[in-house]
């Protein structure tokens, strides 16, 4: 349960129920359930707009056409969420990464999600992870040299932008989840498959 009282699917006003229906995930039982992180917006007078903005940012950063692969963006999600200590987002991103990776690469997920071990990553992925970590821990310390390191690993300007965009979205989501107590257990109890879009 979140730290605040949120509005669940059965208590939602017509307008909120409509946005819940739009973004609810199909569970194993065939019902739709809304991620706890989205429910934390429900108490705001502008809940519908807040949920739409949150989802729009998530889609833009993590799911639309990009110079980065979905795997690279989920690596960013894992790294940023681990650094920020956000169990909620870490679980979702680690599960998404596991779903996206071929079987012969799945072993990278646990070390990355547990202690930030990047030894199983490609050179490009490791450079992305290192940059995302620095941007999260020390944003004021990021320099042109850090961007040059990304370019040295094969990223162009569009890819560099997408790294920053994904890392910034994940930091935002971490702060919503951590500040309001979004519960991974609530998602599990609702039957939401973690990491499935």
C-alpha distance (Angstrom), angle and dihedral (degrees) to the residues before:
residue distance angle dihedral
X1 . . .
X2 3.77 . .
X3 3.80 120.7 .
X4 3.80 88.6 -111.2
X5 3.79 129.7 52.8
X6 3.78 106.6 -98.4
X7 3.78 129.4 -167.7
X8 3.79 113.4 -107.4
X9 3.78 127.0 -149.2
X10 3.82 95.4 -93.6
X11 3.83 94.1 50.0
X12 3.80 97.9 45.1
X13 3.80 121.7 120.7
X14 3.80 116.1 -118.5
X15 3.81 93.4 -94.7
X16 3.81 93.8 46.3
X17 3.81 91.4 43.5
X18 3.80 88.6 55.0
X19 3.81 92.9 54.6
X20 3.81 90.4 43.3
X21 3.81 89.1 53.6
X22 3.80 89.9 48.3
X23 3.82 94.7 52.9
X24 3.78 102.6 26.7
X25 3.79 115.7 118.0
X26 3.77 122.7 -127.7
X27 3.80 109.0 -112.4
X28 3.79 129.1 -153.2
X29 3.82 88.7 -95.6
X30 3.80 90.2 57.9
X31 3.81 93.6 -110.9
X32 3.79 124.4 118.2
X33 3.80 121.2 -114.9
X34 3.78 129.2 -175.2
X35 3.80 121.0 -130.6
X36 3.80 111.8 -106.8
X37 3.81 91.1 -124.2
X38 3.81 90.1 61.6
X39 3.80 91.5 46.4
X40 3.81 89.7 58.7
X41 3.82 87.1 70.8
X42 3.81 91.3 56.3
X43 3.81 96.4 89.5
X44 3.80 93.3 58.4
X45 3.81 117.0 99.8
X46 3.81 83.9 -129.7
X47 3.81 94.0 47.0
X48 3.79 95.9 136.6
X49 3.79 92.7 50.3
X50 3.81 91.4 44.2
X51 3.81 92.5 51.9
X52 3.81 91.7 45.6
X53 3.82 90.3 49.7
X54 3.82 92.7 47.2
X55 3.79 93.0 49.6
X56 3.81 91.9 43.1
X57 3.78 91.1 53.6
X58 3.82 91.3 46.7
X59 3.79 92.2 50.6
X60 3.80 93.0 45.6
X61 3.81 93.7 48.8
X62 3.79 101.5 36.4
X63 3.80 112.7 20.2
X64 3.80 113.8 29.7
X65 3.79 127.6 87.2
X66 3.77 107.5 -62.6
X67 3.77 144.8 167.8
X68 3.83 83.7 -119.4
X69 3.77 125.8 69.5
X70 3.80 120.2 -118.8
X71 3.82 87.3 -110.9
X72 3.81 90.9 56.0
X73 3.80 91.4 49.2
X74 3.81 92.2 49.3
X75 3.82 89.3 49.6
X76 3.80 86.1 56.5
X77 3.81 89.5 49.3
X78 3.79 91.4 52.2
X79 3.81 94.3 46.1
X80 3.81 95.8 46.5
X81 3.81 93.5 44.2
X82 3.81 92.0 48.1
X83 3.81 92.3 50.1
X84 3.81 91.0 48.5
X85 3.82 93.0 45.8
X86 3.80 92.5 -122.9
X87 3.81 106.5 156.3
X88 3.81 91.3 179.6
X89 3.80 96.8 57.8
X90 3.80 93.6 33.3
X91 3.80 90.3 59.4
X92 3.80 93.1 48.4
X93 3.82 94.4 46.6
X94 3.82 95.3 42.7
X95 3.80 90.7 50.7
X96 3.81 91.2 46.9
X97 3.80 90.4 49.7
X98 3.79 90.8 49.9
X99 3.82 90.9 51.0
X100 3.80 92.3 50.3
X101 3.80 99.3 46.5
X102 3.80 122.6 87.1
X103 3.81 113.8 -113.6
X104 3.79 93.5 -101.3
X105 3.84 91.5 59.8
X106 3.82 101.4 41.1
X107 3.82 91.0 97.7
X108 3.82 90.2 74.9
X109 3.82 93.1 68.2
X110 3.79 102.1 71.8
X111 3.84 97.6 47.2
X112 3.81 90.8 44.9
X113 3.82 93.5 47.6
X114 3.81 94.9 41.6
X115 3.78 103.9 46.3
X116 3.80 107.9 -6.9
X117 3.82 93.5 -100.6
X118 3.80 105.8 172.0
X119 3.82 96.6 177.2
X120 3.81 92.1 108.8
X121 3.79 94.1 52.3
X122 3.77 126.7 98.3
X123 3.81 117.7 -107.9
X124 3.81 89.9 -100.5
X125 3.81 93.8 46.9
X126 3.81 91.6 47.5
X127 3.82 91.0 51.4
X128 3.80 89.9 50.3
X129 3.81 91.4 48.4
X130 3.82 92.2 48.6
X131 3.79 92.3 49.9
X132 3.83 92.9 46.2
X133 3.79 90.1 50.4
X134 3.82 92.9 51.0
X135 3.80 92.6 45.5
X136 3.81 88.4 52.8
X137 3.82 98.0 44.1
X138 3.81 100.6 34.0
X139 3.81 111.9 13.2
X140 3.80 92.0 163.3
X141 3.78 89.8 55.3
X142 3.80 96.0 58.1
X143 3.80 110.3 116.8
X144 3.75 139.5 179.6
X145 3.79 86.3 -95.8
X146 3.80 89.8 64.4
X147 3.79 89.9 52.9
X148 3.81 90.0 46.3
X149 3.82 88.3 55.8
X150 3.80 89.5 55.3
X151 3.79 90.4 49.2
X152 3.79 89.3 48.7
X153 3.80 87.3 57.7
X154 3.80 90.6 55.9
X155 3.81 103.9 -91.0
X156 3.77 120.5 137.4
X157 3.81 125.9 -152.4
X158 3.81 93.1 -85.9
X159 3.80 90.7 52.3
X160 3.81 91.6 48.3
X161 3.80 89.1 52.5
X162 3.80 90.4 49.6
X163 3.82 91.5 51.4
X164 3.79 90.5 53.8
X165 3.82 92.7 43.5
X166 3.82 92.9 50.9
X167 3.81 93.3 44.7
X168 3.80 91.8 47.9
X169 3.81 92.3 49.4
X170 3.80 91.1 49.3
X171 3.82 91.5 49.7
X172 3.82 89.0 51.2
X173 3.80 92.4 49.4
X174 3.82 90.8 46.4
X175 3.77 90.6 55.3
X176 3.80 93.2 48.5
X177 3.81 90.5 48.9
X178 3.81 95.7 43.3
X179 3.79 97.2 39.8
X180 3.80 94.5 49.0
X181 3.79 99.7 30.7
X182 3.81 101.3 -115.5
X183 3.79 104.6 -167.3
X184 3.78 124.5 -136.2
X185 3.81 87.5 -164.4
X186 3.82 89.8 58.7
X187 3.81 89.0 55.9
X188 3.81 91.7 47.5
X189 3.82 91.6 47.2
X190 3.81 89.9 50.5
X191 3.81 89.8 55.2
X192 3.80 96.0 -111.4
X193 3.80 111.9 156.5
X194 3.79 104.5 -129.8
X195 3.77 114.6 -122.1
X196 3.79 94.6 10.8
X197 3.78 115.6 125.6
